[in-house]
Amino acid sequence: MQTVNFLIELGFEEIPSGLIGSVASQLESNFSQALEDNSVACKKICSYASPVRVVLAGEISRQNSPRQTEVKGPSYSSAYDKQGNLTAAARGFLKSQGVEESDVFIQDTEKGKYFSVRKREQSKLSSQVIKDILPSIISKVSLPKYMSWDNSGLKFARPLRSVIVIWKDEVLKFKLANLESSSSVSVRDGAVYKQFKVKTVKSYFALIKKEGIILSLPERKNKISSILNKEASRFYAGVALNEQLLEEVANIVERPAVVCCDFESRFLKLPEIVLLASMAKYQRVFALYGGNKNIINKFLAVVENRPANAAGIKKHYEF
């Protein structure tokens, strides 16, 4: 089996953190099933997701296997008249399928006998299969709520803003709903989105790495844990790591950085459980413990990239 590498990047407006894992998993599953249904063999498929992009990448067969399909036509009783001649319905069916009467077989079903033909489809390049199946693998993702953003009929958790498909190190050009595919990767820099061109799967991942984007959720979580602990060590403190909060913030950023903030020491009089709950639930920040295992009046906020206006962000969290 001759295989080719491929990559699909679907760029969205920011997806809610609680949906990202499910969206990526469903897209991968839907894609794998659609390839199987279209007789495209998969060697490897991986999915990655951040708040603004889902990536599917791996190796698939260069083309699909030719398939034989059975096409059911009119019922046997309506295919022939009393003289044994083909009816208009039968002739129309043969013409629509491009076959002769000699190609017909009688198919037995629960509802009776039917005038049917077997057709052997020509093999397709898997690049064409990908173009054909993309709308359905997106629309089949199960979500609690959907958004519709144009007149194409495509719906999703958030509006689709970009699509990149690289197949055999070739950027494919096609239309997905009302959106033209491109070779441009969007990277958020503060309030601005910068555009970078890619030509191959290798250049895509090289760009992602260069820009500091971490596509893998486990890797983002590890990175966040590492920078939280590193920042806390500056104050000889420990981090109150909360696995649920860690998962949530890892699905809010794709280039994690940390800002250290303070709060008035008078709030330390509050019960520890109140402080921890307030910081985790309402501010999505991590409390710090001092050497005596008591909370200190500092906390760490996970933000996107290294913000140019760190002082402003710090003030926002402290307000």
C-alpha positions in Angstrom: 0.0 0.0 0.0 1.4 3.3 -1.1 0.8 5.9 1.6 1.0 9.7 1.7 1.2 12.1 4.6 -1.6 14.6 5.2 -2.6 17.4 7.6 -5.9 19.1 8.1 -6.2 22.3 10.2 -9.6 23.7 11.0 -9.4 27.2 12.5 -12.3 28.4 14.6 -13.3 31.3 16.7 -12.4 30.3 20.3 -14.1 27.1 21.4 -15.3 26.8 25.0 -12.7 24.9 27.1 -15.1 22.2 28.1 -15.8 21.2 24.5 -12.3 21.1 23.0 -11.4 17.5 24.0 -14.8 16.1 22.8 -14.6 18.1 19.5 -11.1 16.8 18.6 -12.0 13.3 19.5 -15.2 13.3 17.5 -13.5 14.9 14.5 -10.8 12.2 14.5 -13.4 9.4 14.9 -15.7 10.8 12.2 -12.7 11.3 9.9 -11.5 7.7 10.4 -15.0 6.3 9.8 -15.5 8.4 6.7 -12.1 7.2 5.3 -13.1 3.6 6.0 -16.5 4.1 4.4 -14.8 5.4 1.3 -12.2 2.5 1.2 -9.2 4.7 2.1 -6.7 2.8 4.3 -5.3 4.5 7.3 -1.8 3.9 8.6 -1.8 6.5 11.3 -4.1 9.4 12.4 -3.5 11.8 15.3 -5.6 14.7 16.5 -4.5 17.8 18.3 -6.6 20.7 19.6 -6.2 24.2 21.1 -8.9 26.8 21.7 -8.7 28.1 18.1 -7.7 25.1 16.0 -8.1 21.3 15.6 -5.5 19.4 13.6 -5.7 15.9 12.1 -2.5 14.5 10.7 -1.0 11.2 9.8 -0.6 8.8 6.9 -3.3 7.3 4.6 -3.3 5.4 1.3 -2.7 7.4 -1.8 -6.0 6.3 -3.3 -9.0 4.3 -2.2 -9.7 0.8 -3.2 -12.3 0.3 -6.1 -15.6 -0.5 -4.6 -18.5 -2.6 -5.9 -21.9 -1.2 -5.0 -25.4 -2.6 -5.5 -27.9 -0.1 -6.8 -31.6 -1.0 -6.3 -34.0 0.0 -9.0 -37.7 -0.5 -9.5 -39.5 -3.5 -8.1 -39.4 -6.6 -10.3 -43.1 -6.5 -10.8 -42.9 -3.0 -12.2 -39.8 -3.6 -14.3 -41.6 -5.7 -16.9 -45.0 -5.4 -18.5 -47.4 -8.4 -19.2 -45.6 -9.1 -22.5 -42.2 -9.4 -20.7 -40.9 -6.2 -22.1 -39.0 -3.6 -20.1 -41.2 -0.8 -18.7 -40.4 2.9 -18.9 -39.4 2.8 -15.2 -36.9 0.0 -15.9 -35.5 1.6 -19.1 -35.1 4.9 -17.2 -33.2 3.1 -14.4 -30.8 1.4 -16.9 -30.2 4.7 -18.6 -29.5 6.5 -15.4 -27.0 3.8 -14.3 -25.3 3.6 -17.8 -25.9 -0.2 -18.0 -27.6 -2.8 -20.2 -30.4 -5.2 -19.3 -27.8 -8.0 -19.3 -26.1 -6.3 -16.3 -29.2 -6.6 -14.2 -29.7 -9.1 -11.4 -32.8 -9.6 -9.3 -32.3 -8.7 -5.6 -34.4 -10.4 -2.9 -35.3 -8.1 0.0 -37.7 -8.2 2.8 -40.0 -6.0 0.7 -39.8 -8.3 -2.3 -37.8 -8.6 -5.5 -36.1 -5.6 -7.1 -34.5 -4.9 -10.4 -30.8 -4.1 -9.4 -27.3 -3.7 -10.8 -23.8 -4.0 -9.5 -21.5 -1.2 -10.2 -17.7 -1.0 -9.8 -16.6 2.5 -8.8 -13.4 3.9 -10.1 -10.6 4.5 -7.6 -10.2 8.1 -6.3 -7.2 9.9 -5.0 -7.5 10.2 -1.2 -7.0 14.0 -1.6 -10.4 14.1 -3.4 -12.0 11.9 -0.7 -10.8 14.3 2.0 -12.4 17.2 0.2 -15.7 15.3 -0.2 -16.0 14.1 3.4 -14.9 17.3 5.3 -18.4 18.9 5.5 -19.9 15.7 6.9 -17.2 15.0 9.5 -17.7 18.6 10.8 -21.5 18.5 10.8 -21.7 15.1 12.5 -19.9 16.4 15.7 -22.4 16.2 18.5 -22.7 19.4 20.5 -25.0 20.8 23.2 -25.5 24.0 21.1 -24.6 24.9 17.5 -23.8 28.2 15.7 -24.6 29.1 12.1 -22.5 32.0 10.7 -23.4 32.1 7.0 -25.9 30.8 4.4 -23.9 27.6 3.7 -25.9 25.5 6.2 -22.7 24.4 8.0 -23.1 24.5 11.8 -20.5 24.1 14.6 -19.7 25.1 18.2 -18.1 28.3 16.9 -17.7 29.8 13.4 -15.2 28.2 11.1 -12.6 30.8 9.9 -9.9 28.9 8.1 -9.1 25.5 6.6 -5.8 24.1 5.5 -5.4 20.7 3.9 -1.9 19.4 3.0 -1.8 16.1 1.1 1.5 14.6 -0.1 3.2 17.9 0.7 0.8 19.8 -1.6 -1.6 22.4 -0.3 -5.0 21.6 -1.7 -7.3 24.3 -3.0 -11.0 23.8 -2.6 -14.1 25.3 -1.0 -15.6 24.2 2.3 -19.1 25.6 2.6 -18.5 29.3 1.8 -14.8 29.2 2.9 -11.9 29.0 0.5 -9.0 26.7 1.7 -5.6 28.4 2.1 -2.0 27.9 3.1 -2.1 30.5 5.8 -1.8 29.6 9.5 -3.2 32.2 11.9 -1.2 32.9 15.1 -2.6 35.3 17.7 -0.3 38.0 18.9 -2.2 40.0 21.5 -5.3 41.4 19.7 -3.7 40.8 16.3 -3.7 37.7 14.2 -0.5 37.2 12.1 -0.6 35.0 9.0 2.2 32.6 8.1 2.4 30.5 4.9 3.1 26.8 4.9 3.8 24.4 2.1 4.3 21.0 3.6 3.3 19.0 6.7 6.9 19.4 8.0 6.9 23.2 7.5 3.5 23.4 9.3 4.8 21.7 12.5 8.1 23.6 12.3 6.1 26.9 12.3 3.9 25.8 15.1 7.0 24.9 17.2 8.8 28.2 16.3 5.7 30.2 17.3 5.6 28.4 20.7 2.2 26.9 20.0 1.6 23.6 21.9 -1.0 21.6 20.1 -1.0 18.6 22.5 -3.2 19.0 25.6 -1.0 16.7 27.8 2.0 18.8 26.7 0.3 22.1 27.4 -0.7 20.8 30.9 2.9 19.7 31.5 4.2 23.1 30.3 1.8 25.0 32.5 2.7 22.9 35.6 6.4 23.5 34.9 6.1 27.3 34.5 3.8 27.6 37.5 6.3 25.8 39.7 9.2 27.8 38.3 7.4 31.1 39.0 6.3 29.9 42.5 9.9 29.0 43.4 10.9 32.7 43.0 8.9 33.3 46.2 10.0 30.1 47.9 6.3 29.0 47.5 4.4 26.0 46.3 1.5 25.9 43.8 -2.0 24.7 44.9 -2.3 22.5 41.8 -5.9 21.7 40.9 -6.3 19.1 38.2 -9.6 20.3 37.0 -8.4 23.9 36.9 -5.2 22.8 35.1 -7.3 21.0 32.4 -9.5 24.1 32.0 -6.7 26.7 31.6 -4.8 24.3 29.3 -7.8 24.5 27.0 -8.0 28.3 27.1 -4.4 29.0 25.8 -2.2 27.5 23.2 1.0 29.4 24.1 0.9 29.4 27.9 2.7 32.0 30.1 2.2 33.0 33.7 1.6 36.4 35.4 2.2 36.7 39.1 -0.4 38.8 41.0 -1.0 39.9 44.6 -4.1 40.4 46.8 -4.5 42.3 50.0 -3.2 40.3 53.0 -6.4 41.0 55.0 -8.2 38.4 52.8 -6.0 35.7 54.3 -8.4 35.8 57.3 -10.9 34.0 55.1 -11.1 30.2 55.4 -8.7 28.5 53.0 -11.4 26.6 51.3 -13.2 29.9 50.4 -10.0 31.4 49.0 -9.2 28.3 46.9 -12.7 27.9 45.6 -13.0 31.6 44.7 -9.6 31.7 42.9 -10.3 28.4 40.9 -13.9 28.9 40.0 -14.3 32.7 39.4 -10.8 33.8 38.4 -9.2 30.5 37.1 -6.0 31.3 39.0 -3.7 29.2 41.1 -3.1 29.9 44.8 0.4 29.8 46.3 1.5 28.1 49.6 4.3 29.4 51.8 6.8 27.3 53.7 4.3 26.8 56.6 1.8 25.3 54.1 -0.5 28.3 54.5 -1.8 30.3 51.6 0.1 33.5 50.9 -1.3 36.7 49.3 0.0 35.9 45.8 -1.5 33.9 43.0 -0.5 32.9 39.4 -2.7 33.5 36.3 -2.1 31.5 33.1 -2.3 33.8 30.1 -1.8 33.5 26.3 1.9 34.0 25.3 4.1 36.6 27.0 1.8 39.6 27.1 3.2 43.0 26.2 0.9 44.6 28.7 1.7 42.3 31.6 1.2 45.1 34.1 -2.3 45.8 32.8 -3.2 42.1 32.9 -1.8 41.9 36.5 -4.0 44.9 37.5 -7.0 43.3 35.8 -6.7 40.1 37.9 -6.0 42.0 41.1 -9.0 44.3 40.7 
